[in-house]
Amino acid sequence: MRSNTMMRHAILGAVLWMCLLVPALAAEDRAVFAGGCFWCMEAAFQGREGVTDVVSGFTGGTLPNPTYAGDHSGHFEAVEVTYDPALISYQQLLDLYWVNVDPLDNKGQFCDKGPSYRSAVFPAGEAQRQLAEASLAEVKKRFAPQVVYTEILPAGAFWPVEEAHQDYYLKNPVRYKFYRWNCGRDQRLQQLWGKDAGSH
C-alpha cells in the first residue's frame, strides 16, 4: 500500500513537471534576419536579455544544404535568433536589427558586396510580417527620399553554416575586430543611426 502511494505521488510529480516544462519550452520563438556578414549580426543579437541562442546560416534560396566553403548561391547570409517573447519582443528585435544594417545599400552590406550579403527580414507568420512591414515603413520614412533596399521576404528553410563560423566573434576576437573595423561597419552605422548605431 505504501509503495503504491509513493508510486502515485511519483507519477503525479512527473506529470506536474511536464505540465510546467512544456509551456516553458513553447514560450521560445524564432526570428530570422539578414544583414550582411553573419559574424557581425550574430554579435549584435547575442547576449541580449531574452535572447537564448543565435545561429549563423543561410536562408532565402532554393539550394539545399548550402555551405560557406562550397555553394550557397541564391541564399542570404543570415542569423536565426531564438528568444523568449516574455523578455524581449519581436518589435525590439526589429529595432535592434535596423540599427545594425545599412538599408540604403543595394549591393550588399558595408565592404561585403554580392547577393548573399543583401539585407532582408524573414518574418515567420502573419504577426511577425505585420510588425516587419510597419517597421520597414518607418525606416523608409526616416530616410526619404533615399531608397531603402532592405526587403521583407517570407521565411523558409534556415541552414546553419559550418561550425567554424558559429560564434566567430568569440572564437577569433582579434580577427573579428580587425575585419569589422577594416570593413567600415561601425563608421557607416554611426553616419546612418547616430547615437543609436548598433544598440537598442
mmCIF file of the C-alpha atoms, coordinates in Angstrom:
data_MODEL
# 
_entry.id   MODEL 
# 
loop_
_atom_site.group_PDB 
_atom_site.id 
_atom_site.type_symbol 
_atom_site.label_atom_id 
_atom_site.label_alt_id 
_atom_site.label_comp_id 
_atom_site.label_asym_id 
_atom_site.label_entity_id 
_atom_site.label_seq_id 
_atom_site.pdbx_PDB_ins_code 
_atom_site.Cartn_x 
_atom_site.Cartn_y 
_atom_site.Cartn_z 
_atom_site.occupancy 
_atom_site.B_iso_or_equiv 
_atom_site.pdbx_formal_charge 
_atom_site.auth_seq_id 
_atom_site.auth_comp_id 
_atom_site.auth_asym_id 
_atom_site.auth_atom_id 
_atom_site.pdbx_PDB_model_num 
ATOM 1   C CA . MET A 1 1   ? 0.000  0.000  0.000   1.00 0.00 ? 1   MET A CA 1 
ATOM 2   C CA . ARG A 1 2   ? 2.784  2.393  0.947   1.00 0.00 ? 2   ARG A CA 1 
ATOM 3   C CA . SER A 1 3   ? 4.698  1.613  -2.246  1.00 0.00 ? 3   SER A CA 1 
ATOM 4   C CA . ASN A 1 4   ? 1.542  2.213  -4.339  1.00 0.00 ? 4   ASN A CA 1 
ATOM 5   C CA . THR A 1 5   ? 1.037  5.602  -2.687  1.00 0.00 ? 5   THR A CA 1 
ATOM 6   C CA . MET A 1 6   ? 4.649  6.544  -3.312  1.00 0.00 ? 6   MET A CA 1 
ATOM 7   C CA . MET A 1 7   ? 4.316  5.436  -6.932  1.00 0.00 ? 7   MET A CA 1 
ATOM 8   C CA . ARG A 1 8   ? 1.191  7.581  -7.414  1.00 0.00 ? 8   ARG A CA 1 
ATOM 9   C CA . HIS A 1 9   ? 2.994  10.584 -5.925  1.00 0.00 ? 9   HIS A CA 1 
ATOM 10  C CA . ALA A 1 10  ? 5.955  9.997  -8.229  1.00 0.00 ? 10  ALA A CA 1 
ATOM 11  C CA . ILE A 1 11  ? 3.695  9.792  -11.286 1.00 0.00 ? 11  ILE A CA 1 
ATOM 12  C CA . LEU A 1 12  ? 1.771  12.909 -10.275 1.00 0.00 ? 12  LEU A CA 1 
ATOM 13  C CA . GLY A 1 13  ? 5.047  14.714 -9.706  1.00 0.00 ? 13  GLY A CA 1 
ATOM 14  C CA . ALA A 1 14  ? 6.317  13.729 -13.149 1.00 0.00 ? 14  ALA A CA 1 
ATOM 15  C CA . VAL A 1 15  ? 3.064  14.832 -14.804 1.00 0.00 ? 15  VAL A CA 1 
ATOM 16  C CA . LEU A 1 16  ? 3.164  18.173 -12.990 1.00 0.00 ? 16  LEU A CA 1 
ATOM 17  C CA . TRP A 1 17  ? 6.797  18.690 -14.009 1.00 0.00 ? 17  TRP A CA 1 
ATOM 18  C CA . MET A 1 18  ? 5.923  18.016 -17.648 1.00 0.00 ? 18  MET A CA 1 
ATOM 19  C CA . CYS A 1 19  ? 2.979  20.419 -17.473 1.00 0.00 ? 19  CYS A CA 1 
ATOM 20  C CA . LEU A 1 20  ? 5.319  23.121 -16.251 1.00 0.00 ? 20  LEU A CA 1 
ATOM 21  C CA . LEU A 1 21  ? 8.077  22.256 -18.725 1.00 0.00 ? 21  LEU A CA 1 
ATOM 22  C CA . VAL A 1 22  ? 6.034  22.172 -21.939 1.00 0.00 ? 22  VAL A CA 1 
ATOM 23  C CA . PRO A 1 23  ? 4.757  25.783 -21.731 1.00 0.00 ? 23  PRO A CA 1 
ATOM 24  C CA . ALA A 1 24  ? 8.276  26.918 -20.889 1.00 0.00 ? 24  ALA A CA 1 
ATOM 25  C CA . LEU A 1 25  ? 9.632  25.217 -23.995 1.00 0.00 ? 25  LEU A CA 1 
ATOM 26  C CA . ALA A 1 26  ? 6.787  26.543 -26.133 1.00 0.00 ? 26  ALA A CA 1 
ATOM 27  C CA . ALA A 1 27  ? 7.448  30.095 -24.935 1.00 0.00 ? 27  ALA A CA 1 
ATOM 28  C CA . GLU A 1 28  ? 10.511 30.418 -27.144 1.00 0.00 ? 28  GLU A CA 1 
ATOM 29  C CA . ASP A 1 29  ? 10.114 31.947 -30.586 1.00 0.00 ? 29  ASP A CA 1 
ATOM 30  C CA . ARG A 1 30  ? 12.420 32.472 -33.558 1.00 0.00 ? 30  ARG A CA 1 
ATOM 31  C CA . ALA A 1 31  ? 13.287 35.382 -35.813 1.00 0.00 ? 31  ALA A CA 1 
ATOM 32  C CA . VAL A 1 32  ? 15.482 35.399 -38.919 1.00 0.00 ? 32  VAL A CA 1 
ATOM 33  C CA . PHE A 1 33  ? 17.431 38.435 -40.137 1.00 0.00 ? 33  PHE A CA 1 
ATOM 34  C CA . ALA A 1 34  ? 19.929 39.016 -42.950 1.00 0.00 ? 34  ALA A CA 1 
ATOM 35  C CA . GLY A 1 35  ? 22.289 41.942 -42.515 1.00 0.00 ? 35  GLY A CA 1 
ATOM 36  C CA . GLY A 1 36  ? 25.437 41.143 -44.413 1.00 0.00 ? 36  GLY A CA 1 
ATOM 37  C CA . CYS A 1 37  ? 28.206 39.245 -42.638 1.00 0.00 ? 37  CYS A CA 1 
ATOM 38  C CA . PHE A 1 38  ? 26.591 36.824 -40.197 1.00 0.00 ? 38  PHE A CA 1 
ATOM 39  C CA . TRP A 1 39  ? 29.569 37.137 -37.821 1.00 0.00 ? 39  TRP A CA 1 
ATOM 40  C CA . CYS A 1 40  ? 28.537 40.726 -37.152 1.00 0.00 ? 40  CYS A CA 1 
ATOM 41  C CA . MET A 1 41  ? 24.817 40.056 -36.946 1.00 0.00 ? 41  MET A CA 1 
ATOM 42  C CA . GLU A 1 42  ? 25.402 37.219 -34.501 1.00 0.00 ? 42  GLU A CA 1 
ATOM 43  C CA . ALA A 1 43  ? 27.395 39.586 -32.284 1.00 0.00 ? 43  ALA A CA 1 
ATOM 44  C CA . ALA A 1 44  ? 24.588 42.176 -32.453 1.00 0.00 ? 44  ALA A CA 1 
ATOM 45  C CA . PHE A 1 45  ? 21.938 39.852 -31.001 1.00 0.00 ? 45  PHE A CA 1 
ATOM 46  C CA . GLN A 1 46  ? 23.953 37.505 -28.798 1.00 0.00 ? 46  GLN A CA 1 
ATOM 47  C CA . GLY A 1 47  ? 23.863 38.276 -25.094 1.00 0.00 ? 47  GLY A CA 1 
ATOM 48  C CA . ARG A 1 48  ? 20.731 40.447 -25.186 1.00 0.00 ? 48  ARG A CA 1 
ATOM 49  C CA . GLU A 1 49  ? 18.310 39.778 -22.357 1.00 0.00 ? 49  GLU A CA 1 
ATOM 50  C CA . GLY A 1 50  ? 15.673 37.359 -23.603 1.00 0.00 ? 50  GLY A CA 1 
ATOM 51  C CA . VAL A 1 51  ? 17.807 36.052 -26.480 1.00 0.00 ? 51  VAL A CA 1 
ATOM 52  C CA . THR A 1 52  ? 18.663 32.430 -25.759 1.00 0.00 ? 52  THR A CA 1 
ATOM 53  C CA . ASP A 1 53  ? 20.542 31.496 -28.937 1.00 0.00 ? 53  ASP A CA 1 
ATOM 54  C CA . VAL A 1 54  ? 21.824 32.980 -32.196 1.00 0.00 ? 54  VAL A CA 1 
ATOM 55  C CA . VAL A 1 55  ? 22.841 30.724 -35.085 1.00 0.00 ? 55  VAL A CA 1 
ATOM 56  C CA . SER A 1 56  ? 24.605 31.857 -38.264 1.00 0.00 ? 56  SER A CA 1 
ATOM 57  C CA . GLY A 1 57  ? 23.495 30.320 -41.533 1.00 0.00 ? 57  GLY A CA 1 
ATOM 58  C CA . PHE A 1 58  ? 21.830 30.715 -44.902 1.00 0.00 ? 58  PHE A CA 1 
ATOM 59  C CA . THR A 1 59  ? 18.239 31.268 -45.985 1.00 0.00 ? 59  THR A CA 1 
ATOM 60  C CA . GLY A 1 60  ? 16.155 32.669 -48.816 1.00 0.00 ? 60  GLY A CA 1 
ATOM 61  C CA . GLY A 1 61  ? 17.397 30.383 -51.585 1.00 0.00 ? 61  GLY A CA 1 
ATOM 62  C CA . THR A 1 62  ? 16.326 27.069 -53.063 1.00 0.00 ? 62  THR A CA 1 
ATOM 63  C CA . LEU A 1 63  ? 19.665 25.238 -52.931 1.00 0.00 ? 63  LEU A CA 1 
ATOM 64  C CA . PRO A 1 64  ? 19.577 22.539 -50.210 1.00 0.00 ? 64  PRO A CA 1 
ATOM 65  C CA . ASN A 1 65  ? 22.438 22.205 -47.726 1.00 0.00 ? 65  ASN A CA 1 
ATOM 66  C CA . PRO A 1 66  ? 24.331 25.383 -48.683 1.00 0.00 ? 66  PRO A CA 1 
ATOM 67  C CA . THR A 1 67  ? 27.823 25.774 -47.229 1.00 0.00 ? 67  THR A CA 1 
ATOM 68  C CA . TYR A 1 68  ? 30.200 28.700 -46.830 1.00 0.00 ? 68  TYR A CA 1 
ATOM 69  C CA . ALA A 1 69  ? 33.124 26.798 -48.303 1.00 0.00 ? 69  ALA A CA 1 
ATOM 70  C CA . GLY A 1 70  ? 31.037 25.424 -51.157 1.00 0.00 ? 70  GLY A CA 1 
ATOM 71  C CA . ASP A 1 71  ? 27.913 26.579 -52.962 1.00 0.00 ? 71  ASP A CA 1 
ATOM 72  C CA . HIS A 1 72  ? 25.427 28.919 -51.285 1.00 0.00 ? 72  HIS A CA 1 
ATOM 73  C CA . SER A 1 73  ? 24.203 30.730 -54.397 1.00 0.00 ? 73  SER A CA 1 
ATOM 74  C CA . GLY A 1 74  ? 20.752 32.260 -54.103 1.00 0.00 ? 74  GLY A CA 1 
ATOM 75  C CA . HIS A 1 75  ? 20.924 32.398 -50.310 1.00 0.00 ? 75  HIS A CA 1 
ATOM 76  C CA . PHE A 1 76  ? 21.366 35.286 -47.889 1.00 0.00 ? 76  PHE A CA 1 
ATOM 77  C CA . GLU A 1 77  ? 23.855 35.153 -45.037 1.00 0.00 ? 77  GLU A CA 1 
ATOM 78  C CA . ALA A 1 78  ? 21.524 35.347 -42.040 1.00 0.00 ? 78  ALA A CA 1 
ATOM 79  C CA . VAL A 1 79  ? 21.067 34.667 -38.350 1.00 0.00 ? 79  VAL A CA 1 
ATOM 80  C CA . GLU A 1 80  ? 18.317 32.738 -36.614 1.00 0.00 ? 80  GLU A CA 1 
ATOM 81  C CA . VAL A 1 81  ? 17.546 34.332 -33.248 1.00 0.00 ? 81  VAL A CA 1 
ATOM 82  C CA . THR A 1 82  ? 15.822 32.213 -30.602 1.00 0.00 ? 82  THR A CA 1 
ATOM 83  C CA . TYR A 1 83  ? 14.183 34.387 -27.974 1.00 0.00 ? 83  TYR A CA 1 
ATOM 84  C CA . ASP A 1 84  ? 11.732 34.484 -25.096 1.00 0.00 ? 84  ASP A CA 1 
ATOM 85  C CA . PRO A 1 85  ? 8.912  36.890 -26.069 1.00 0.00 ? 85  PRO A CA 1 
ATOM 86  C CA . ALA A 1 86  ? 8.157  37.428 -22.383 1.00 0.00 ? 86  ALA A CA 1 
ATOM 87  C CA . LEU A 1 87  ? 11.573 39.088 -22.042 1.00 0.00 ? 87  LEU A CA 1 
ATOM 88  C CA . ILE A 1 88  ? 12.197 40.631 -25.461 1.00 0.00 ? 88  ILE A CA 1 
ATOM 89  C CA . SER A 1 89  ? 9.619  41.296 -28.162 1.00 0.00 ? 89  SER A CA 1 
ATOM 90  C CA . TYR A 1 90  ? 9.867  40.820 -31.901 1.00 0.00 ? 90  TYR A CA 1 
ATOM 91  C CA . GLN A 1 91  ? 9.489  44.586 -32.224 1.00 0.00 ? 91  GLN A CA 1 
ATOM 92  C CA . GLN A 1 92  ? 12.550 45.087 -30.033 1.00 0.00 ? 92  GLN A CA 1 
ATOM 93  C CA . LEU A 1 93  ? 14.481 42.640 -32.202 1.00 0.00 ? 93  LEU A CA 1 
ATOM 94  C CA . LEU A 1 94  ? 13.434 44.607 -35.283 1.00 0.00 ? 94  LEU A CA 1 
ATOM 95  C CA . ASP A 1 95  ? 14.608 47.845 -33.652 1.00 0.00 ? 95  ASP A CA 1 
ATOM 96  C CA . LEU A 1 96  ? 17.953 46.213 -32.903 1.00 0.00 ? 96  LEU A CA 1 
ATOM 97  C CA . TYR A 1 97  ? 18.202 44.836 -36.418 1.00 0.00 ? 97  TYR A CA 1 
ATOM 98  C CA . TRP A 1 98  ? 17.754 48.164 -38.176 1.00 0.00 ? 98  TRP A CA 1 
ATOM 99  C CA . VAL A 1 99  ? 20.487 49.999 -36.260 1.00 0.00 ? 99  VAL A CA 1 
ATOM 100 C CA . ASN A 1 100 ? 22.935 47.239 -37.241 1.00 0.00 ? 100 ASN A CA 1 
ATOM 101 C CA . VAL A 1 101 ? 22.387 47.410 -41.005 1.00 0.00 ? 101 VAL A CA 1 
ATOM 102 C CA . ASP A 1 102 ? 22.669 49.882 -43.871 1.00 0.00 ? 102 ASP A CA 1 
ATOM 103 C CA . PRO A 1 103 ? 19.216 49.777 -45.501 1.00 0.00 ? 103 PRO A CA 1 
ATOM 104 C CA . LEU A 1 104 ? 20.383 52.118 -48.274 1.00 0.00 ? 104 LEU A CA 1 
ATOM 105 C CA . ASP A 1 105 ? 22.907 49.648 -49.712 1.00 0.00 ? 105 ASP A CA 1 
ATOM 106 C CA . ASN A 1 106 ? 21.573 47.787 -52.747 1.00 0.00 ? 106 ASN A CA 1 
ATOM 107 C CA . LYS A 1 107 ? 24.754 45.808 -53.421 1.00 0.00 ? 107 LYS A CA 1 
ATOM 108 C CA . GLY A 1 108 ? 25.358 44.129 -50.056 1.00 0.00 ? 108 GLY A CA 1 
ATOM 109 C CA . GLN A 1 109 ? 26.417 45.470 -46.676 1.00 0.00 ? 109 GLN A CA 1 
ATOM 110 C CA . PHE A 1 110 ? 29.415 47.685 -45.939 1.00 0.00 ? 110 PHE A CA 1 
ATOM 111 C CA . CYS A 1 111 ? 32.583 46.195 -47.508 1.00 0.00 ? 111 CYS A CA 1 
ATOM 112 C CA . ASP A 1 112 ? 30.847 42.908 -48.373 1.00 0.00 ? 112 ASP A CA 1 
ATOM 113 C CA . LYS A 1 113 ? 29.184 43.052 -51.764 1.00 0.00 ? 113 LYS A CA 1 
ATOM 114 C CA . GLY A 1 114 ? 27.163 40.454 -53.612 1.00 0.00 ? 114 GLY A CA 1 
ATOM 115 C CA . PRO A 1 115 ? 23.708 38.863 -53.487 1.00 0.00 ? 115 PRO A CA 1 
ATOM 116 C CA . SER A 1 116 ? 24.380 36.827 -50.326 1.00 0.00 ? 116 SER A CA 1 
ATOM 117 C CA . TYR A 1 117 ? 25.172 39.996 -48.345 1.00 0.00 ? 117 TYR A CA 1 
ATOM 118 C CA . ARG A 1 118 ? 21.898 41.817 -49.042 1.00 0.00 ? 118 ARG A CA 1 
ATOM 119 C CA . SER A 1 119 ? 19.721 42.856 -46.105 1.00 0.00 ? 119 SER A CA 1 
ATOM 120 C CA . ALA A 1 120 ? 16.310 41.299 -45.504 1.00 0.00 ? 120 ALA A CA 1 
ATOM 121 C CA . VAL A 1 121 ? 13.872 40.322 -42.767 1.00 0.00 ? 121 VAL A CA 1 
ATOM 122 C CA . PHE A 1 122 ? 12.219 36.890 -42.904 1.00 0.00 ? 122 PHE A CA 1 
ATOM 123 C CA . PRO A 1 123 ? 9.089  37.007 -40.718 1.00 0.00 ? 123 PRO A CA 1 
ATOM 124 C CA . ALA A 1 124 ? 7.556  33.731 -39.570 1.00 0.00 ? 124 ALA A CA 1 
ATOM 125 C CA . GLY A 1 125 ? 3.799  34.087 -39.586 1.00 0.00 ? 125 GLY A CA 1 
ATOM 126 C CA . GLU A 1 126 ? 1.365  36.945 -40.027 1.00 0.00 ? 126 GLU A CA 1 
ATOM 127 C CA . ALA A 1 127 ? 2.049  38.687 -36.713 1.00 0.00 ? 127 ALA A CA 1 
ATOM 128 C CA . GLN A 1 128 ? 5.772  38.996 -37.428 1.00 0.00 ? 128 GLN A CA 1 
ATOM 129 C CA . ARG A 1 129 ? 5.087  40.024 -41.021 1.00 0.00 ? 129 ARG A CA 1 
ATOM 130 C CA . GLN A 1 130 ? 2.821  42.902 -39.996 1.00 0.00 ? 130 GLN A CA 1 
ATOM 131 C CA . LEU A 1 131 ? 5.372  44.185 -37.494 1.00 0.00 ? 131 LEU A CA 1 
ATOM 132 C CA . ALA A 1 132 ? 8.184  43.861 -40.034 1.00 0.00 ? 132 ALA A CA 1 
ATOM 133 C CA . GLU A 1 133 ? 6.223  45.736 -42.714 1.00 0.00 ? 133 GLU A CA 1 
ATOM 134 C CA . ALA A 1 134 ? 5.328  48.534 -40.281 1.00 0.00 ? 134 ALA A CA 1 
ATOM 135 C CA . SER A 1 135 ? 8.929  48.736 -39.148 1.00 0.00 ? 135 SER A CA 1 
ATOM 136 C CA . LEU A 1 136 ? 10.160 48.955 -42.746 1.00 0.00 ? 136 LEU A CA 1 
ATOM 137 C CA . ALA A 1 137 ? 7.664  51.753 -43.425 1.00 0.00 ? 137 ALA A CA 1 
ATOM 138 C CA . GLU A 1 138 ? 9.130  53.755 -40.531 1.00 0.00 ? 138 GLU A CA 1 
ATOM 139 C CA . VAL A 1 139 ? 12.654 53.255 -41.848 1.00 0.00 ? 139 VAL A CA 1 
ATOM 140 C CA . LYS A 1 140 ? 11.575 54.398 -45.322 1.00 0.00 ? 140 LYS A CA 1 
ATOM 141 C CA . LYS A 1 141 ? 10.007 57.492 -43.784 1.00 0.00 ? 141 LYS A CA 1 
ATOM 142 C CA . ARG A 1 142 ? 13.193 58.246 -41.846 1.00 0.00 ? 142 ARG A CA 1 
ATOM 143 C CA . PHE A 1 143 ? 15.454 58.082 -44.895 1.00 0.00 ? 143 PHE A CA 1 
ATOM 144 C CA . ALA A 1 144 ? 13.125 59.546 -47.554 1.00 0.00 ? 144 ALA A CA 1 
ATOM 145 C CA . PRO A 1 145 ? 13.679 60.481 -50.325 1.00 0.00 ? 145 PRO A CA 1 
ATOM 146 C CA . GLN A 1 146 ? 16.542 57.960 -50.392 1.00 0.00 ? 146 GLN A CA 1 
ATOM 147 C CA . VAL A 1 147 ? 15.652 54.431 -51.474 1.00 0.00 ? 147 VAL A CA 1 
ATOM 148 C CA . VAL A 1 148 ? 15.559 51.692 -48.824 1.00 0.00 ? 148 VAL A CA 1 
ATOM 149 C CA . TYR A 1 149 ? 16.580 48.350 -50.303 1.00 0.00 ? 149 TYR A CA 1 
ATOM 150 C CA . THR A 1 150 ? 16.001 46.034 -47.331 1.00 0.00 ? 150 THR A CA 1 
ATOM 151 C CA . GLU A 1 151 ? 13.287 43.520 -48.198 1.00 0.00 ? 151 GLU A CA 1 
ATOM 152 C CA . ILE A 1 152 ? 10.628 41.707 -46.201 1.00 0.00 ? 152 ILE A CA 1 
ATOM 153 C CA . LEU A 1 153 ? 10.615 38.135 -47.521 1.00 0.00 ? 153 LEU A CA 1 
ATOM 154 C CA . PRO A 1 154 ? 8.690  35.014 -46.487 1.00 0.00 ? 154 PRO A CA 1 
ATOM 155 C CA . ALA A 1 155 ? 10.523 32.729 -44.088 1.00 0.00 ? 155 ALA A CA 1 
ATOM 156 C CA . GLY A 1 156 ? 11.788 29.447 -45.476 1.00 0.00 ? 156 GLY A CA 1 
ATOM 157 C CA . ALA A 1 157 ? 14.294 26.793 -44.543 1.00 0.00 ? 157 ALA A CA 1 
ATOM 158 C CA . PHE A 1 158 ? 17.224 28.006 -42.454 1.00 0.00 ? 158 PHE A CA 1 
ATOM 159 C CA . TRP A 1 159 ? 20.525 26.174 -42.933 1.00 0.00 ? 159 TRP A CA 1 
ATOM 160 C CA . PRO A 1 160 ? 23.166 26.587 -40.193 1.00 0.00 ? 160 PRO A CA 1 
ATOM 161 C CA . VAL A 1 161 ? 26.627 27.346 -41.550 1.00 0.00 ? 161 VAL A CA 1 
ATOM 162 C CA . GLU A 1 162 ? 29.706 25.267 -40.701 1.00 0.00 ? 162 GLU A CA 1 
ATOM 163 C CA . GLU A 1 163 ? 30.766 25.267 -37.055 1.00 0.00 ? 163 GLU A CA 1 
ATOM 164 C CA . ALA A 1 164 ? 33.885 27.358 -37.756 1.00 0.00 ? 164 ALA A CA 1 
ATOM 165 C CA . HIS A 1 165 ? 31.616 30.341 -38.457 1.00 0.00 ? 165 HIS A CA 1 
ATOM 166 C CA . GLN A 1 166 ? 29.414 29.963 -35.368 1.00 0.00 ? 166 GLN A CA 1 
ATOM 167 C CA . ASP A 1 167 ? 30.321 32.440 -32.585 1.00 0.00 ? 167 ASP A CA 1 
ATOM 168 C CA . TYR A 1 168 ? 33.182 33.659 -34.764 1.00 0.00 ? 168 TYR A CA 1 
ATOM 169 C CA . TYR A 1 169 ? 33.450 36.943 -32.883 1.00 0.00 ? 169 TYR A CA 1 
ATOM 170 C CA . LEU A 1 170 ? 34.096 34.975 -29.674 1.00 0.00 ? 170 LEU A CA 1 
ATOM 171 C CA . LYS A 1 171 ? 36.399 32.341 -31.150 1.00 0.00 ? 171 LYS A CA 1 
ATOM 172 C CA . ASN A 1 172 ? 38.523 34.811 -33.129 1.00 0.00 ? 172 ASN A CA 1 
ATOM 173 C CA . PRO A 1 173 ? 38.138 38.191 -31.396 1.00 0.00 ? 173 PRO A CA 1 
ATOM 174 C CA . VAL A 1 174 ? 41.252 39.837 -32.853 1.00 0.00 ? 174 VAL A CA 1 
ATOM 175 C CA . ARG A 1 175 ? 40.495 38.807 -36.440 1.00 0.00 ? 175 ARG A CA 1 
ATOM 176 C CA . TYR A 1 176 ? 36.852 39.732 -35.993 1.00 0.00 ? 176 TYR A CA 1 
ATOM 177 C CA . LYS A 1 177 ? 37.586 43.209 -34.642 1.00 0.00 ? 177 LYS A CA 1 
ATOM 178 C CA . PHE A 1 178 ? 40.109 43.878 -37.417 1.00 0.00 ? 178 PHE A CA 1 
ATOM 179 C CA . TYR A 1 179 ? 37.635 42.710 -40.071 1.00 0.00 ? 179 TYR A CA 1 
ATOM 180 C CA . ARG A 1 180 ? 34.828 44.826 -38.617 1.00 0.00 ? 180 ARG A CA 1 
ATOM 181 C CA . TRP A 1 181 ? 36.982 47.953 -38.388 1.00 0.00 ? 181 TRP A CA 1 
ATOM 182 C CA . ASN A 1 182 ? 38.505 47.433 -41.823 1.00 0.00 ? 182 ASN A CA 1 
ATOM 183 C CA . CYS A 1 183 ? 35.038 46.935 -43.279 1.00 0.00 ? 183 CYS A CA 1 
ATOM 184 C CA . GLY A 1 184 ? 33.918 50.351 -42.006 1.00 0.00 ? 184 GLY A CA 1 
ATOM 185 C CA . ARG A 1 185 ? 30.794 48.874 -40.472 1.00 0.00 ? 185 ARG A CA 1 
ATOM 186 C CA . ASP A 1 186 ? 30.686 50.919 -37.278 1.00 0.00 ? 186 ASP A CA 1 
ATOM 187 C CA . GLN A 1 187 ? 31.646 54.133 -39.051 1.00 0.00 ? 187 GLN A CA 1 
ATOM 188 C CA . ARG A 1 188 ? 28.792 53.740 -41.527 1.00 0.00 ? 188 ARG A CA 1 
ATOM 189 C CA . LEU A 1 189 ? 26.300 52.771 -38.815 1.00 0.00 ? 189 LEU A CA 1 
ATOM 190 C CA . GLN A 1 190 ? 27.254 55.921 -36.926 1.00 0.00 ? 190 GLN A CA 1 
ATOM 191 C CA . GLN A 1 191 ? 26.573 58.021 -40.030 1.00 0.00 ? 191 GLN A CA 1 
ATOM 192 C CA . LEU A 1 192 ? 23.163 56.415 -40.501 1.00 0.00 ? 192 LEU A CA 1 
ATOM 193 C CA . TRP A 1 193 ? 21.865 55.998 -36.955 1.00 0.00 ? 193 TRP A CA 1 
ATOM 194 C CA . GLY A 1 194 ? 23.881 58.371 -34.781 1.00 0.00 ? 194 GLY A CA 1 
ATOM 195 C CA . LYS A 1 195 ? 23.838 57.522 -31.082 1.00 0.00 ? 195 LYS A CA 1 
ATOM 196 C CA . ASP A 1 196 ? 21.516 54.558 -31.695 1.00 0.00 ? 196 ASP A CA 1 
ATOM 197 C CA . ALA A 1 197 ? 24.003 52.829 -34.012 1.00 0.00 ? 197 ALA A CA 1 
ATOM 198 C CA . GLY A 1 198 ? 24.472 49.178 -33.130 1.00 0.00 ? 198 GLY A CA 1 
ATOM 199 C CA . SER A 1 199 ? 22.413 49.467 -29.948 1.00 0.00 ? 199 SER A CA 1 
ATOM 200 C CA . HIS A 1 200 ? 18.788 49.428 -28.706 1.00 0.00 ? 200 HIS A CA 1 
# 
